[in-house]
Amino acid sequence: MTDGIAWLAEPESIAWGGYSIVMARDLESESLARRVAATAFRGRTRTRSLGELTGRQVQDVLEGVFEYGHQEIALRHGELGEWSYVIKYGGWQAEFGPTPAIDRGELHVFHLEFEEENGKPVPPSFAYRYDERLMCTFNLHLDGSWGNGSPEGDPETVAAVHERLTAAGLPDDDLDDRLVHRACLKVLQDHFGLSLPRRQILEETLPTLLLKDS
């Protein structure tokens, strides 16, 4: 039995402020982390290995190294079966761009992100890209008042996700946003086979990269 990804809907599931996770299939985690790092700070990124750290240690390092919050970025990375994953820590919300494309070279890449402390508020989001094509994206509150309130992208992929959401009874305006968030994550988990090792991420050490704007 795997941990899946529905546990990300819990408050501060990864760290204070939310979560931002990139997952890919059939690529080692260090290579995925390097691809993610290359999209930071408009391509002006300096990268340094910090060895293996826990999530708490990463946050302590970030608090001690930087003076400005928007520069506080680190990546922990690991592998689970055929999947690799990268977890972003710090001021990641506005510091990563679309180029160079992480999914270049026929790579399946999934991005889950939630700015939990954003006062607007911003719903959690999902995006799946393959070989520089957007396959599916939507927000995980299914909130039509915020962009992509329902799946958009490749017609065949979108139709399959729509079918799964409908089977799960979604959208349901009577459900609390957190329950919708969890239900959407469960749909994505089951449809795409997504899973993250909860204990390893929350309690154990993982290889860590520190990113700085050059």
C-alpha positions in Angstrom: 0.0 0.0 0.0 1.3 3.5 -0.9 0.8 6.8 0.8 -0.8 8.5 -2.3 -1.0 12.3 -2.4 -4.4 13.0 -0.7 -2.5 13.7 2.6 -1.2 17.0 1.0 -4.7 18.5 1.8 -3.9 18.5 5.5 -3.0 21.9 7.0 0.7 22.7 6.6 1.2 19.2 5.2 4.7 19.9 4.1 5.7 23.2 5.6 4.2 26.5 6.8 2.9 28.5 3.8 1.9 25.5 1.6 3.5 23.0 -0.8 5.0 23.0 -4.2 6.0 19.6 -5.6 7.2 18.5 -9.0 6.9 14.8 -9.9 8.2 13.0 -13.0 8.4 9.4 -14.3 11.5 7.6 -15.5 14.0 10.3 -14.5 16.4 10.2 -11.6 15.6 12.8 -8.9 18.9 14.7 -9.1 18.3 15.3 -12.8 14.7 16.5 -12.1 16.0 18.8 -9.3 18.5 20.3 -11.7 15.8 20.9 -14.3 13.6 22.6 -11.7 16.5 24.7 -10.5 17.2 25.9 -14.0 13.8 27.6 -14.2 14.4 29.7 -11.0 15.4 33.4 -10.9 14.8 33.9 -14.7 17.7 31.5 -15.4 20.2 33.2 -13.2 20.4 30.5 -10.6 23.5 29.4 -8.6 23.0 25.9 -7.2 24.9 24.4 -4.2 24.4 21.0 -2.6 23.6 20.9 1.1 23.9 17.2 1.5 21.0 15.3 3.0 18.7 17.2 5.3 15.2 16.9 6.9 12.5 19.4 6.0 13.0 21.1 9.4 16.7 21.4 8.8 16.1 22.9 5.4 13.8 25.6 6.9 16.4 26.3 9.6 19.1 26.8 6.9 16.9 29.1 4.9 16.1 31.3 7.9 19.8 31.6 8.7 21.2 32.2 5.2 19.0 34.9 3.6 17.8 38.4 4.5 14.9 38.6 2.0 12.1 36.1 1.9 11.8 36.0 -1.9 15.4 34.6 -2.1 14.7 31.7 0.3 14.6 28.7 -1.9 15.8 25.1 -1.5 14.9 21.8 -3.2 14.8 18.4 -1.6 14.5 15.5 -3.9 13.9 11.7 -3.8 12.6 8.7 -5.6 9.8 6.2 -5.2 9.8 3.3 -7.7 9.8 4.7 -11.2 8.9 8.2 -9.9 11.1 11.0 -8.8 9.9 14.1 -6.9 11.2 17.5 -5.9 9.9 19.5 -3.0 10.3 23.3 -3.0 11.0 25.2 0.3 11.0 28.9 0.9 9.9 31.8 -1.4 9.1 29.7 -4.4 5.7 31.2 -5.3 7.0 33.7 -7.8 10.5 32.7 -8.5 10.1 29.9 -11.0 9.4 30.3 -14.7 8.2 28.2 -17.6 11.6 27.9 -19.3 13.6 25.9 -20.0 10.7 23.4 -20.1 11.1 20.8 -17.3 9.2 18.2 -19.4 11.4 18.5 -22.5 12.5 15.2 -24.0 9.2 13.3 -23.8 9.0 13.5 -20.0 5.8 13.3 -18.0 5.8 16.0 -15.4 3.2 16.7 -12.7 3.1 19.9 -10.6 1.1 20.3 -7.4 1.1 23.6 -5.7 -0.8 25.4 -2.8 0.0 28.9 -1.5 -1.8 28.0 1.7 -1.0 31.4 3.5 -1.9 33.6 0.5 -4.6 35.9 1.7 -6.4 36.3 -1.6 -7.0 33.2 -1.2 -5.4 31.2 -4.0 -6.7 27.6 -4.5 -4.4 24.7 -4.8 -3.4 23.9 -8.4 -2.5 20.9 -10.6 -0.7 20.8 -13.9 0.4 17.8 -16.0 2.7 18.4 -18.9 4.3 16.0 -21.4 7.1 16.8 -23.9 6.4 20.6 -23.7 2.7 20.2 -24.1 0.1 21.1 -21.5 -2.0 17.9 -20.9 -4.2 18.9 -18.0 -4.5 21.8 -15.5 -7.1 23.0 -13.0 -7.5 24.3 -9.5 -8.2 21.8 -6.8 -11.1 23.7 -5.3 -12.9 23.5 -8.8 -13.6 27.2 -8.2 -14.9 28.9 -11.3 -14.1 32.3 -9.9 -10.4 31.5 -10.2 -8.7 30.5 -13.4 -9.0 26.9 -14.6 -12.0 26.0 -12.4 -12.4 22.8 -14.4 -9.8 20.7 -16.3 -8.3 22.1 -19.5 -5.7 20.9 -21.9 -5.4 17.8 -24.1 -9.0 16.8 -25.0 -8.5 13.0 -24.3 -6.7 13.5 -21.0 -9.2 16.2 -19.9 -12.2 14.0 -20.7 -10.7 11.1 -18.7 -10.1 13.4 -15.6 -13.6 14.9 -16.0 -15.0 11.4 -15.9 -13.1 10.6 -12.7 -14.2 13.8 -11.0 -17.8 13.2 -11.9 -17.6 9.7 -10.5 -16.3 11.2 -7.3 -19.3 13.5 -7.1 -17.4 16.6 -8.1 -17.9 19.5 -8.3 -20.0 19.8 -5.2 -20.7 23.4 -4.0 -21.8 22.2 -0.6 -18.4 20.6 0.3 -15.8 22.5 2.3 -12.8 23.6 0.2 -10.5 21.3 2.1 -12.7 18.3 1.4 -12.8 19.3 -2.3 -9.0 19.6 -2.3 -8.6 16.2 -0.8 -11.1 14.6 -3.1 -9.4 16.1 -6.2 -6.0 14.9 -5.0 -7.5 11.4 -4.6 -8.8 11.5 -8.2 -5.4 12.5 -9.5 -3.7 9.9 -7.3 -5.9 7.1 -8.7 -5.9 8.3 -12.3 -2.2 9.1 -12.8 -0.8 6.7 -10.2 0.7 9.5 -8.1 2.2 8.8 -4.7 4.6 10.5 -2.3 6.4 8.8 0.6 5.0 10.8 3.5 7.3 9.6 6.3 10.4 10.0 4.3 9.4 13.6 3.3 8.3 14.7 6.7 10.8 12.9 9.0 13.8 11.6 7.1 16.7 13.2 5.3 16.8 13.8 1.5 19.4 15.3 -0.8 19.0 19.0 -0.8 20.0 21.8 -3.2 20.2 25.5 -2.2 19.3 28.0 -4.9 20.5 31.6 -5.0 19.9 34.4 -7.5 23.1 35.1 -9.2 
